[in-house]
């Protein structure tokens, strides 16, 4: 070899040097741009920066302009480490899974800590240079303060501190949480710390970006939701807390992990089955959540965006599940549903072996309680198939021919296919008016025919429709929409206020005119079945009568009818094996008791009262109990006759004319009355302001005198 021959030094390959290079990025001498240095030495030159690429790991501590450390970045140049990460990282949404080029991670290095076990196993498997590089990485991680998280979570009852809470939550894991007292699972997408600014100290929290599966009334898909774990609510300072005591935690820490997954898959299948059948009636029994919203017609601007609160309630009876109509009525509760975009291959790579989105379905469905007359969250597990009583209408005591007329018309009524097209609904409804004295079976008729024909019954007392025209119109429109969408039977009890004539003593009442007009319009466009009950058919408005399909009179029960009613109430009691026992001859009892001119409701109340007395007395219901209750009823009826003039006086008070009627009688224009009232109020306001002004002057005078 010639002495003049130049010695060639081989340039190391990127990441081949099995070592860690430590750098510092900070602002020096008031510079506006950060400078990278090796410790306290001079800034790193560009050619030296190229040399750093030969290190397997480059760790850089970052500082802000106040020289406070913000975070640490770790540049991975080693091809051995990158190849190992490609093999062990199955799913991590915020990170490139291929690792086909040098990758930079930011502290606290969630991805590396969540795969420490796999990286350690990989080091033992590959051996050689690959093992050296992987052990270098593991040694670097051991020197970080976050390494203690592994010790805390390795206990028999795993614990964690708030600062290390991120270690517990690995993207791709299933999270366990209680929703309305029932277990629910979420799929974790990402994790980050944040804090909420307040007037005092800020509230730190860990934000978990998750996915769950829901139905928005049109389609089923995934919904993104942020769950938060607040430090001040769930942690006592720096003291570690049990992971399973947190409001949300990974399913892998639950003792019955597989049992939970199996149960929630079945519940999810039931959820998907229920939401596909919108507007169907079911039976429900158990705890639910009732939506409490501000009353209609509220004038407070603060309530305009109030979405309501969910209050716990025990419900028993029929419910209608309809997510679509719920979202229409409560748009603030609408969820943004998107298609599931994660591939099955990615799902199979998650640590929980999660491959069925069905278990992410909500534990509740939205529906309407027919008994409470409000929207609720119903537990999926407590929703049962409705058990309709198809023979119920046969037990209703009716005048001859009524049963056949009602049954035939209700069963043959057809609902239009375009149930939300208002123009197609005009004149398509079936309207019954049942009128007669109280307790003659009017309400019972509607209830029984609904059961017999397997239709939900929307029952609304007139008193609950509101006190002003605007709220009544809104409620009627809502009821008509529900009845049409659900193919239900609508029953408005005591509907006299909508049916009576718009003229009073020869004068037209503007208020009643508007009310009846609103009601007539709703009748015109209702294509369902509606029952209206009334006690005063002689007062019906002609326009209302012209829109009624069937008007049936329910007379007070005669003796033979009363015998049947008594037998219907006492017969089942005779067959009961539980206390109180019943010792009486049914034929003799009904013959005797039918002498009392009670209506159906009074007969039912009398039997209930006699049963209560029997329970407290001899535990045996006999004729003496029934006879004593009937005698008390008769005495009360005789007393009520004596107070008739008082009742008449009350009715007269109720008929006091309104201001508008008085003005029409006196022939005073309404604008004159309004002008008078405005002037009176303005004068009163001026006098009050003047008194306040004089009082302030006197107070200042006395203060100056002192």
C-alpha positions as CSV (number, residue, x, y, z in Angstrom):
1,X,0.0,0.0,0.0
2,X,1.4,3.5,-0.9
3,X,2.2,5.9,1.9
4,X,0.2,8.5,0.1
5,X,-2.9,6.4,0.0
6,X,-5.8,8.1,1.9
7,X,-7.5,6.1,4.6
8,X,-11.3,6.0,4.1
9,X,-13.5,6.2,7.2
10,X,-16.8,4.4,6.9
11,X,-19.9,6.5,7.7
12,X,-22.1,4.7,10.2
13,X,-25.6,3.8,9.0
14,X,-28.5,5.7,10.6
15,X,-29.4,4.2,13.9
16,X,-26.6,1.7,13.9
17,X,-24.9,3.1,17.0
18,X,-26.5,1.4,20.0
19,X,-26.6,4.4,22.3
20,X,-28.8,7.4,23.3
21,X,-27.9,10.9,22.4
22,X,-29.2,13.5,24.8
23,X,-30.0,17.0,23.5
24,X,-31.7,20.2,24.8
25,X,-33.9,22.5,22.9
26,X,-34.4,25.9,24.6
27,X,-34.4,29.7,24.0
28,X,-31.0,31.2,24.8
29,X,-30.0,34.9,25.0
30,X,-33.5,36.0,24.4
31,X,-33.7,34.4,20.9
32,X,-37.1,34.1,19.3
33,X,-36.3,30.6,17.9
34,X,-35.3,27.6,20.0
35,X,-31.7,26.4,19.8
36,X,-30.6,22.7,20.1
37,X,-27.6,22.1,22.4
38,X,-25.8,19.2,24.0
39,X,-26.3,20.0,27.6
40,X,-24.7,23.5,28.3
41,X,-22.4,23.4,25.3
42,X,-22.6,25.5,22.1
43,X,-25.5,25.0,19.7
44,X,-25.4,21.9,17.6
45,X,-24.1,22.6,14.0
46,X,-25.9,21.2,11.0
47,X,-23.2,18.7,10.2
48,X,-23.2,17.5,13.8
49,X,-26.9,17.0,13.6
50,X,-26.3,14.5,10.8
51,X,-24.0,12.6,13.1
52,X,-26.8,12.3,15.6
53,X,-28.8,10.2,13.1
54,X,-26.4,7.4,13.7
55,X,-27.6,7.0,17.3
56,X,-30.3,4.5,17.8
57,X,-32.2,7.0,20.0
58,X,-32.0,10.8,20.2
59,X,-33.7,12.2,23.3
60,X,-34.4,16.0,23.3
61,X,-35.7,17.9,26.3
62,X,-37.8,20.9,25.3
63,X,-38.0,24.2,27.3
64,X,-40.2,27.2,26.9
65,X,-39.1,30.9,26.9
66,X,-39.3,30.9,30.7
67,X,-36.9,28.0,30.8
68,X,-39.6,25.6,32.0
69,X,-39.4,22.1,30.7
70,X,-42.5,21.3,28.6
71,X,-41.9,17.8,27.3
72,X,-39.4,15.3,25.9
73,X,-39.2,14.0,22.3
74,X,-37.6,10.7,21.4
75,X,-36.4,10.1,17.8
76,X,-36.1,6.4,17.0
77,X,-33.5,5.9,14.3
78,X,-32.7,2.2,15.0
79,X,-34.1,-0.1,12.2
80,X,-34.1,-2.9,14.8
81,X,-36.5,-1.0,17.1
82,X,-38.6,0.3,14.2
83,X,-39.0,-3.3,12.9
84,X,-40.0,-4.6,16.3
85,X,-42.6,-1.8,16.7
86,X,-44.1,-2.7,13.3
87,X,-44.5,-6.3,14.6
88,X,-45.9,-5.6,18.1
89,X,-48.0,-2.4,17.6
90,X,-51.3,-3.9,16.4
91,X,-53.6,-0.8,16.6
92,X,-52.8,2.8,17.7
93,X,-54.9,5.4,15.9
94,X,-52.6,8.3,16.5
95,X,-49.5,6.6,15.3
96,X,-48.2,5.2,11.9
97,X,-48.3,1.5,12.3
98,X,-45.7,0.8,9.6
99,X,-42.7,2.5,11.3
100,X,-40.8,2.3,7.9
101,X,-38.8,5.4,8.7
102,X,-37.4,7.2,11.7
103,X,-40.2,8.1,14.1
104,X,-40.4,10.8,16.7
105,X,-42.5,10.2,19.9
106,X,-43.4,12.8,22.5
107,X,-43.5,12.1,26.3
108,X,-45.0,10.4,28.2
109,X,-44.4,7.9,25.3
110,X,-47.8,6.2,25.7
111,X,-47.2,4.0,22.7
112,X,-43.9,2.6,24.1
113,X,-45.2,2.1,27.6
114,X,-48.4,0.4,26.4
115,X,-46.2,-2.1,24.5
116,X,-43.3,-2.7,27.0
117,X,-44.2,-6.3,27.6
118,X,-44.3,-7.1,23.9
119,X,-41.0,-5.3,23.2
120,X,-39.4,-7.2,26.1
121,X,-40.6,-10.5,24.6
122,X,-39.4,-9.4,21.2
123,X,-35.9,-8.7,22.5
124,X,-35.7,-12.2,23.9
125,X,-36.9,-13.7,20.6
126,X,-34.7,-11.9,18.1
127,X,-31.3,-11.8,20.0
128,X,-28.2,-10.3,18.5
129,X,-28.1,-6.6,17.6
130,X,-31.8,-6.4,17.7
131,X,-31.9,-7.5,21.3
132,X,-29.2,-4.9,22.2
133,X,-31.2,-2.0,20.6
134,X,-34.5,-3.1,22.2
135,X,-32.9,-3.4,25.6
136,X,-31.4,0.1,25.2
137,X,-35.0,1.4,24.6
138,X,-36.3,-0.5,27.6
139,X,-33.5,0.8,29.8
140,X,-34.3,4.4,28.6
141,X,-37.9,4.0,29.6
142,X,-37.0,2.6,33.0
143,X,-35.2,5.9,33.8
144,X,-38.4,7.9,33.1
145,X,-40.5,8.9,36.1
146,X,-43.5,7.3,34.5
147,X,-42.1,3.8,34.9
148,X,-43.6,3.6,38.4
149,X,-47.0,3.2,36.7
150,X,-46.2,-0.4,35.9
151,X,-45.5,-1.1,39.6
152,X,-48.8,0.4,40.7
153,X,-50.9,-1.5,38.1
154,X,-49.1,-4.8,38.9
155,X,-50.7,-5.0,42.4
156,X,-53.4,-7.5,43.2
157,X,-55.9,-4.6,43.3
158,X,-54.3,-2.3,40.7
159,X,-54.1,1.4,41.6
160,X,-53.0,4.5,39.8
161,X,-52.4,8.2,40.4
162,X,-53.9,11.0,38.3
163,X,-50.5,12.0,36.7
164,X,-50.0,8.4,35.6
165,X,-53.6,7.7,34.6
166,X,-52.8,7.8,30.9
167,X,-50.8,4.6,31.4
168,X,-54.0,2.6,32.1
169,X,-55.9,3.7,29.0
170,X,-54.6,2.2,25.8
171,X,-56.2,3.2,22.5
172,X,-58.1,0.2,21.1
173,X,-59.2,-1.0,24.5
174,X,-62.7,-1.5,25.6
175,X,-63.8,0.8,28.5
176,X,-66.3,-0.1,31.2
177,X,-68.7,2.4,32.5
178,X,-72.1,2.4,34.3
179,X,-74.9,4.2,32.4
180,X,-78.2,4.6,34.2
181,X,-77.2,1.9,36.6
182,X,-76.3,-0.6,33.9
183,X,-72.9,-1.6,32.4
184,X,-71.9,-0.2,29.1
185,X,-68.8,-0.5,26.9
186,X,-67.0,2.1,24.8
187,X,-64.1,1.7,22.4
188,X,-61.2,4.0,23.2
189,X,-59.7,6.0,20.3
190,X,-57.4,8.6,22.0
191,X,-56.3,9.9,25.3
192,X,-55.1,13.4,26.4
193,X,-54.8,15.6,29.5
194,X,-56.6,19.0,29.6
195,X,-58.0,21.4,32.1
196,X,-61.1,23.6,32.4
197,X,-60.5,27.3,33.2
198,X,-62.6,28.6,36.1
199,X,-62.7,31.7,38.2
200,X,-60.4,30.1,40.7
201,X,-58.2,27.1,40.2
202,X,-58.4,25.2,37.0
203,X,-59.8,21.7,37.0
204,X,-57.5,19.1,35.4
205,X,-59.0,16.1,33.7
206,X,-58.1,13.2,31.5
207,X,-60.2,13.2,28.3
208,X,-61.0,9.9,26.7
209,X,-62.2,10.0,23.1
210,X,-64.5,7.0,22.6
211,X,-67.0,5.4,20.3
212,X,-70.3,3.7,21.0
213,X,-73.1,2.4,18.8
214,X,-76.5,4.1,18.7
215,X,-79.6,4.7,16.5
216,X,-80.5,8.3,15.5
217,X,-84.0,7.5,14.3
218,X,-83.0,6.7,10.7
219,X,-79.9,4.5,10.9
220,X,-77.6,2.7,13.3
221,X,-73.9,3.7,13.5
222,X,-71.1,4.8,15.7
223,X,-71.2,8.0,17.8
224,X,-68.1,9.8,19.2
225,X,-68.2,10.9,22.8
226,X,-65.7,12.4,25.1
227,X,-65.6,10.9,28.6
228,X,-63.7,12.9,31.3
229,X,-62.1,11.8,34.6
230,X,-61.6,14.9,36.8
231,X,-58.8,15.0,39.2
232,X,-60.6,16.9,42.0
233,X,-63.6,14.5,41.8
234,X,-62.0,11.1,41.7
235,X,-58.5,11.5,43.2
236,X,-57.5,12.7,46.7
237,X,-54.3,14.6,46.0
238,X,-51.4,12.4,44.9
239,X,-52.8,9.3,46.6
240,X,-53.3,6.4,44.2
241,X,-56.9,5.2,43.6
242,X,-58.2,1.8,42.7
243,X,-58.6,1.6,39.0
244,X,-62.0,-0.2,39.3
245,X,-63.3,2.7,41.5
246,X,-63.0,5.2,38.7
247,X,-66.1,6.3,36.8
248,X,-64.7,4.7,33.7
249,X,-61.9,2.1,33.4
250,X,-60.6,-0.5,30.9
251,X,-62.6,-3.7,30.8
252,X,-59.4,-5.8,31.2
253,X,-59.4,-4.8,34.9
254,X,-62.9,-6.1,35.5
255,X,-63.1,-9.4,37.3
256,X,-65.9,-10.7,35.0
257,X,-64.6,-9.5,31.8
258,X,-65.8,-12.3,29.5
259,X,-69.2,-12.4,31.3
260,X,-69.7,-8.7,30.7
261,X,-68.9,-9.1,27.0
262,X,-71.2,-12.0,26.5
263,X,-74.1,-10.3,28.2
264,X,-73.6,-7.0,26.3
265,X,-73.5,-8.8,22.9
266,X,-77.0,-10.3,23.7
267,X,-78.2,-6.9,24.9
268,X,-76.8,-5.2,21.8
269,X,-78.7,-7.7,19.6
270,X,-81.9,-6.9,21.4
271,X,-81.2,-3.1,21.1
272,X,-80.8,-3.4,17.3
273,X,-84.0,-5.4,17.1
274,X,-85.9,-2.8,19.1
275,X,-84.7,0.3,17.2
276,X,-85.6,-1.2,13.8
277,X,-89.3,-1.3,14.8
278,X,-90.2,2.3,15.3
279,X,-93.6,3.2,16.8
280,X,-94.3,-0.3,18.2
281,X,-95.8,-0.8,21.7
282,X,-94.2,-2.9,24.4
283,X,-94.7,-3.8,28.0
284,X,-92.2,-2.2,30.5
285,X,-91.7,-2.7,34.2
286,X,-88.9,-1.3,36.2
287,X,-86.7,1.8,36.7
288,X,-86.5,4.3,33.8
289,X,-85.4,7.9,33.2
290,X,-88.1,10.5,32.6
291,X,-87.3,13.6,30.5
292,X,-88.4,16.7,32.4
293,X,-88.6,19.8,30.2
294,X,-89.8,23.4,30.8
295,X,-93.6,23.8,30.3
296,X,-94.8,25.0,27.0
297,X,-95.3,28.7,26.6
298,X,-92.4,29.6,29.0
299,X,-91.4,33.3,28.6
300,X,-88.0,33.0,30.2
301,X,-85.2,33.3,27.7
302,X,-82.9,31.3,30.0
303,X,-85.1,28.3,29.3
304,X,-85.0,28.5,25.5
305,X,-81.9,26.2,25.2
306,X,-82.6,24.1,28.3
307,X,-82.6,20.6,27.0
308,X,-84.3,19.1,30.1
309,X,-83.1,16.7,32.8
310,X,-83.5,13.0,33.1
311,X,-85.2,12.0,36.4
312,X,-85.4,8.5,37.8
313,X,-88.9,7.0,37.7
314,X,-90.5,3.6,38.2
315,X,-92.7,2.7,35.2
316,X,-95.2,-0.1,34.7
317,X,-97.3,-0.5,31.7
318,X,-97.3,0.1,27.9
319,X,-94.6,2.1,26.2
320,X,-94.0,3.0,22.6
321,X,-90.4,3.0,21.3
322,X,-89.8,5.6,18.7
323,X,-86.4,7.2,18.4
324,X,-87.3,9.1,15.3
325,X,-90.2,11.0,16.9
326,X,-88.2,11.5,20.1
327,X,-85.4,13.2,18.1
328,X,-88.0,15.4,16.3
329,X,-89.4,16.6,19.6
330,X,-86.0,16.9,21.3
331,X,-83.4,18.0,18.7
332,X,-80.9,18.9,21.4
333,X,-80.6,15.1,22.1
334,X,-79.9,14.2,18.5
335,X,-76.7,12.3,18.0
336,X,-74.4,12.4,15.0
337,X,-74.2,8.8,13.7
338,X,-71.5,7.8,11.2
339,X,-70.6,4.6,9.5
340,X,-68.1,2.2,11.2
341,X,-64.9,3.0,9.4
342,X,-62.5,0.6,11.3
343,X,-61.6,-2.5,9.3
344,X,-62.2,-5.9,10.7
345,X,-58.4,-6.5,10.5
346,X,-57.8,-3.5,12.8
347,X,-60.5,-4.7,15.2
348,X,-58.8,-8.2,15.4
349,X,-55.5,-6.5,16.3
350,X,-56.9,-4.8,19.5
351,X,-55.8,-6.2,22.8
352,X,-59.3,-7.0,23.9
353,X,-60.0,-9.2,20.9
354,X,-62.8,-6.9,20.0
355,X,-64.5,-7.9,16.8
356,X,-68.2,-7.3,17.3
357,X,-69.5,-3.7,17.5
358,X,-72.8,-5.0,18.8
359,X,-71.5,-4.9,22.4
360,X,-71.0,-1.2,22.1
361,X,-74.8,-0.5,21.8
362,X,-76.4,1.7,24.5
363,X,-78.2,0.0,27.4
364,X,-81.3,2.1,26.9
365,X,-83.8,3.1,24.1
366,X,-85.9,6.2,23.8
367,X,-89.6,5.7,24.1
368,X,-92.9,7.3,25.2
369,X,-94.7,6.1,28.4
370,X,-98.4,5.9,27.7
371,X,-99.2,6.0,31.5
372,X,-96.9,8.9,32.5
373,X,-97.4,10.7,29.1
374,X,-93.7,11.7,28.7
375,X,-90.5,10.7,26.9
376,X,-88.2,8.3,28.8
377,X,-85.1,6.2,28.6
378,X,-86.1,2.6,28.9
379,X,-83.7,-0.2,29.9
380,X,-83.2,-2.6,26.9
381,X,-83.3,-5.6,29.3
382,X,-86.7,-4.6,30.8
383,X,-88.6,-4.0,27.5
384,X,-90.9,-7.0,27.0
385,X,-93.3,-8.0,24.2
386,X,-96.8,-6.6,24.9
387,X,-99.3,-9.1,26.1
388,X,-102.6,-7.8,24.6
389,X,-105.9,-8.8,26.1
390,X,-107.8,-9.7,22.9
391,X,-111.0,-10.6,24.8
392,X,-111.1,-7.4,26.9
393,X,-113.8,-5.6,24.9
394,X,-116.2,-8.6,25.5
395,X,-116.3,-7.7,29.2
396,X,-117.5,-4.1,28.7
397,X,-121.2,-3.7,29.4
398,X,-122.7,-1.8,26.4
399,X,-126.1,-1.1,25.0
400,X,-127.3,-3.4,22.2
401,X,-125.4,-3.0,18.9
402,X,-122.7,-0.7,20.3
403,X,-120.1,-3.5,20.5
404,X,-120.4,-4.6,16.9
405,X,-120.4,-1.0,15.5
406,X,-117.2,0.0,17.4
407,X,-115.4,-3.2,16.7
408,X,-116.2,-3.3,13.0
409,X,-115.2,0.4,12.4
410,X,-111.9,0.2,14.4
411,X,-110.7,-3.1,12.9
412,X,-111.6,-2.0,9.3
413,X,-110.0,1.5,9.6
414,X,-106.9,1.9,7.4
415,X,-104.1,4.3,8.1
416,X,-102.6,6.1,5.1
417,X,-99.1,4.9,4.0
418,X,-97.7,8.5,3.9
419,X,-98.3,9.1,7.6
420,X,-96.3,12.4,7.7
421,X,-97.9,14.0,4.5
422,X,-100.5,16.4,6.0
423,X,-102.3,17.1,2.7
424,X,-103.0,13.3,2.3
425,X,-104.5,13.1,5.8
426,X,-107.6,15.4,5.4
427,X,-110.8,13.7,6.3
428,X,-109.2,10.2,6.7
429,X,-109.9,10.0,10.5
430,X,-112.3,7.9,12.5
431,X,-113.9,10.0,15.2
432,X,-116.1,8.7,18.0
433,X,-117.9,10.8,20.5
434,X,-119.1,8.9,23.6
435,X,-121.4,11.0,25.7
436,X,-123.4,10.3,28.9
437,X,-123.3,10.6,32.7
438,X,-120.1,9.8,34.6
439,X,-119.3,6.2,35.3
440,X,-121.2,4.7,32.4
441,X,-118.2,3.1,30.6
442,X,-117.1,5.7,28.1
443,X,-113.4,5.7,29.0
444,X,-113.5,1.9,29.6
445,X,-114.7,1.4,26.0
446,X,-111.7,3.2,24.5
447,X,-109.3,1.3,26.7
448,X,-110.8,-2.1,26.0
449,X,-111.1,-1.7,22.2
450,X,-107.4,-0.6,22.1
451,X,-106.5,-3.8,23.9
452,X,-108.6,-6.0,21.7
453,X,-107.2,-4.5,18.5
454,X,-103.5,-4.4,19.8
455,X,-103.2,-0.7,19.4
456,X,-101.5,1.7,21.8
457,X,-103.9,4.0,23.7
458,X,-103.0,7.7,24.0
459,X,-105.1,9.0,26.8
460,X,-105.1,12.7,27.6
461,X,-107.4,14.4,30.1
462,X,-108.4,17.9,28.8
463,X,-107.0,19.5,31.9
464,X,-103.4,18.4,31.0
465,X,-103.5,20.1,27.5
466,X,-102.6,23.5,28.9
467,X,-104.3,26.7,30.0
468,X,-103.8,29.0,27.0
469,X,-104.6,28.7,23.3
470,X,-101.0,28.5,22.2
471,X,-100.1,25.6,24.5
472,X,-103.4,23.7,23.7
473,X,-102.8,24.0,20.0
474,X,-99.2,22.7,20.4
475,X,-100.3,19.8,22.6
476,X,-103.2,18.8,20.2
477,X,-100.8,18.9,17.2
478,X,-98.3,16.8,19.1
479,X,-101.0,14.2,20.1
480,X,-102.3,14.0,16.5
481,X,-98.7,13.4,15.3
482,X,-98.1,10.7,17.8
483,X,-101.4,9.0,17.1
484,X,-100.8,9.0,13.3
485,X,-97.2,7.8,13.5
486,X,-97.9,5.0,16.0
487,X,-101.3,4.0,14.5
488,X,-102.7,4.5,18.0
489,X,-106.1,5.1,19.4
490,X,-106.3,8.7,20.8
491,X,-108.6,9.3,23.8
492,X,-109.4,12.8,25.0
493,X,-111.3,12.6,28.2
494,X,-113.8,15.2,29.3
495,X,-113.5,17.0,25.9
496,X,-116.6,19.2,26.5
497,X,-114.5,22.4,26.1
498,X,-113.7,21.5,22.5
499,X,-117.2,20.2,21.6
500,X,-119.5,22.9,23.0
501,X,-121.1,25.6,21.0
502,X,-119.2,28.8,20.3
503,X,-122.2,30.9,21.3
504,X,-123.0,31.7,24.9
505,X,-126.4,33.3,25.6
506,X,-126.5,34.5,22.0
507,X,-123.1,36.1,22.1
508,X,-120.0,34.7,20.3
509,X,-117.1,34.0,22.6
510,X,-113.8,34.9,20.8
511,X,-111.8,32.6,23.2
512,X,-114.1,29.6,22.7
513,X,-114.3,30.3,19.0
514,X,-110.5,30.2,18.6
515,X,-110.3,27.1,20.8
516,X,-112.9,25.1,18.8
517,X,-111.4,26.3,15.5
518,X,-108.0,24.9,16.5
519,X,-109.6,21.6,17.6
520,X,-111.6,21.4,14.3
521,X,-108.5,21.8,12.3
522,X,-106.7,19.0,14.1
523,X,-109.7,16.7,13.6
524,X,-109.7,17.6,9.9
525,X,-106.2,16.3,9.4
526,X,-106.1,13.5,11.9
527,X,-106.2,10.2,9.9
528,X,-106.2,7.9,13.0
529,X,-108.8,6.8,15.5
530,X,-110.0,9.2,18.2
531,X,-112.5,8.8,21.0
532,X,-113.9,11.9,22.7
533,X,-115.9,11.6,25.9
534,X,-118.4,14.2,27.1
535,X,-121.2,14.7,29.6
536,X,-123.2,17.3,27.8
537,X,-124.1,16.3,24.2
538,X,-126.8,18.9,24.0
539,X,-124.2,21.7,23.9
540,X,-122.2,20.4,20.9
541,X,-121.2,22.9,18.3
542,X,-122.7,22.2,14.8
543,X,-119.3,22.3,13.1
544,X,-118.0,19.6,15.5
545,X,-121.1,17.4,14.9
546,X,-120.5,17.5,11.2
547,X,-117.0,16.0,11.6
548,X,-118.1,13.2,13.9
549,X,-118.3,9.7,12.4
550,X,-120.1,8.0,15.3
551,X,-121.9,9.5,18.3
552,X,-123.0,7.1,21.0
553,X,-125.0,7.8,24.1
554,X,-124.2,5.9,27.3
555,X,-127.2,5.9,29.6
556,X,-127.0,5.4,33.4
557,X,-127.0,1.7,34.2
558,X,-130.4,0.2,34.9
559,X,-130.9,-2.6,37.5
560,X,-130.0,-5.4,35.1
561,X,-126.9,-3.7,34.0
562,X,-125.9,-3.0,37.6
563,X,-126.3,-6.7,38.4
564,X,-123.8,-7.6,35.6
565,X,-121.4,-4.9,36.9
566,X,-121.5,-6.2,40.5
567,X,-121.0,-9.8,39.2
568,X,-118.0,-8.7,37.2
569,X,-116.3,-7.2,40.2
570,X,-117.3,-9.8,42.8
571,X,-116.9,-13.0,40.6
572,X,-113.0,-12.9,40.4
573,X,-112.8,-12.3,44.2
574,X,-114.7,-15.5,44.9
575,X,-112.0,-17.4,43.0
576,X,-109.1,-15.9,44.9
577,X,-107.1,-18.1,47.2
578,X,-105.4,-15.3,48.9
579,X,-106.8,-13.2,51.8
580,X,-109.3,-11.7,52.2
581,X,-111.6,-14.7,51.5
582,X,-115.0,-14.1,50.1
583,X,-118.1,-15.8,51.7
584,X,-121.3,-14.8,49.9
585,X,-123.8,-16.0,47.4
586,X,-123.1,-14.2,44.2
587,X,-126.7,-14.3,42.8
588,X,-128.2,-13.1,46.1
589,X,-125.5,-10.4,46.6
590,X,-125.9,-8.9,43.1
591,X,-129.7,-9.0,43.4
592,X,-129.6,-7.0,46.7
593,X,-126.8,-4.6,45.7
594,X,-128.3,-3.8,42.3
595,X,-131.0,-1.9,44.2
596,X,-128.5,0.9,44.8
597,X,-128.5,3.2,41.8
598,X,-124.7,3.3,41.4
599,X,-122.8,3.8,38.2
600,X,-119.9,1.5,37.1
601,X,-117.2,3.6,38.8
602,X,-119.1,3.8,42.1
603,X,-119.6,0.0,42.1
604,X,-115.9,-0.6,41.6
605,X,-115.0,1.9,44.3
606,X,-117.6,0.2,46.7
607,X,-116.0,-3.2,46.2
608,X,-112.5,-1.9,46.8
609,X,-113.7,-0.2,50.0
610,X,-115.4,-3.3,51.2
611,X,-112.2,-5.3,50.6
612,X,-110.1,-2.9,52.6
613,X,-112.6,-3.1,55.5
614,X,-112.5,-6.9,55.3
615,X,-108.7,-7.0,55.5
616,X,-108.8,-4.9,58.7
617,X,-111.7,-6.8,60.2
618,X,-112.3,-10.5,59.8
619,X,-110.1,-11.2,56.7
620,X,-113.4,-12.6,55.1
621,X,-115.4,-10.4,52.8
622,X,-119.1,-10.9,53.5
623,X,-122.4,-9.2,52.7
624,X,-122.3,-7.0,55.8
625,X,-119.2,-5.3,54.4
626,X,-120.8,-4.6,51.0
627,X,-124.1,-3.5,52.5
628,X,-122.4,-1.1,54.9
629,X,-120.4,0.5,52.1
630,X,-123.5,0.8,49.9
631,X,-125.5,2.4,52.8
632,X,-122.8,5.0,53.3
633,X,-122.9,5.8,49.6
634,X,-126.7,6.2,49.7
635,X,-126.5,8.6,52.7
636,X,-123.9,10.7,50.9
637,X,-126.1,10.9,47.8
638,X,-129.0,12.2,49.9
639,X,-126.7,14.8,51.6
640,X,-125.4,16.0,48.2
641,X,-129.0,16.9,47.1
642,X,-129.2,19.4,50.0
643,X,-126.1,21.3,48.8
644,X,-127.4,21.6,45.3
645,X,-128.0,25.4,45.5
646,X,-124.4,25.9,46.6
647,X,-123.2,24.0,43.5
648,X,-125.5,26.1,41.3
649,X,-124.1,29.3,42.9
650,X,-120.6,28.1,42.0
651,X,-121.6,27.4,38.5
652,X,-123.1,31.0,38.3
653,X,-119.8,32.4,39.5
654,X,-118.0,30.5,36.8
655,X,-120.3,32.1,34.2
656,X,-119.1,35.6,35.1
657,X,-118.4,37.3,31.7
658,X,-114.9,38.1,30.5
659,X,-113.7,41.7,30.1
660,X,-114.1,41.5,26.3
661,X,-117.7,40.4,26.7
662,X,-118.4,43.3,29.1
663,X,-116.8,45.8,26.7
664,X,-119.0,44.5,23.8
665,X,-122.1,44.8,26.0
666,X,-121.2,48.5,26.9
667,X,-120.2,49.2,23.3
668,X,-116.8,50.4,24.3
669,X,-114.1,49.8,21.7
670,X,-111.3,47.6,22.8
671,X,-108.6,50.1,21.8
672,X,-110.2,52.7,24.2
673,X,-109.9,50.2,27.0
674,X,-106.2,49.4,26.1
675,X,-105.4,53.2,26.0
676,X,-107.0,53.7,29.4
677,X,-105.0,50.8,31.0
678,X,-101.8,52.1,29.4
679,X,-102.3,55.6,30.7
680,X,-103.2,54.3,34.2
681,X,-100.0,52.2,34.3
682,X,-97.8,55.0,33.0
683,X,-99.2,57.4,35.6
684,X,-98.6,54.9,38.4
685,X,-95.1,54.4,37.2
686,X,-94.4,58.1,37.1
687,X,-95.8,58.6,40.6
688,X,-93.6,55.8,42.0
689,X,-90.5,57.2,40.3
690,X,-91.2,60.7,41.6
691,X,-91.5,59.4,45.2
692,X,-88.2,57.6,44.9
693,X,-86.5,60.7,43.5
694,X,-87.8,62.9,46.3
695,X,-86.7,60.3,48.9
696,X,-83.1,60.3,47.5
697,X,-82.9,64.1,47.7
698,X,-84.0,64.1,51.3
699,X,-81.5,61.3,52.1
700,X,-78.7,63.3,50.5
701,X,-79.7,66.4,52.4
702,X,-79.6,64.7,55.7
703,X,-76.2,63.1,54.9
704,X,-74.8,66.6,53.9
705,X,-76.2,68.1,57.1
706,X,-74.3,65.5,59.2
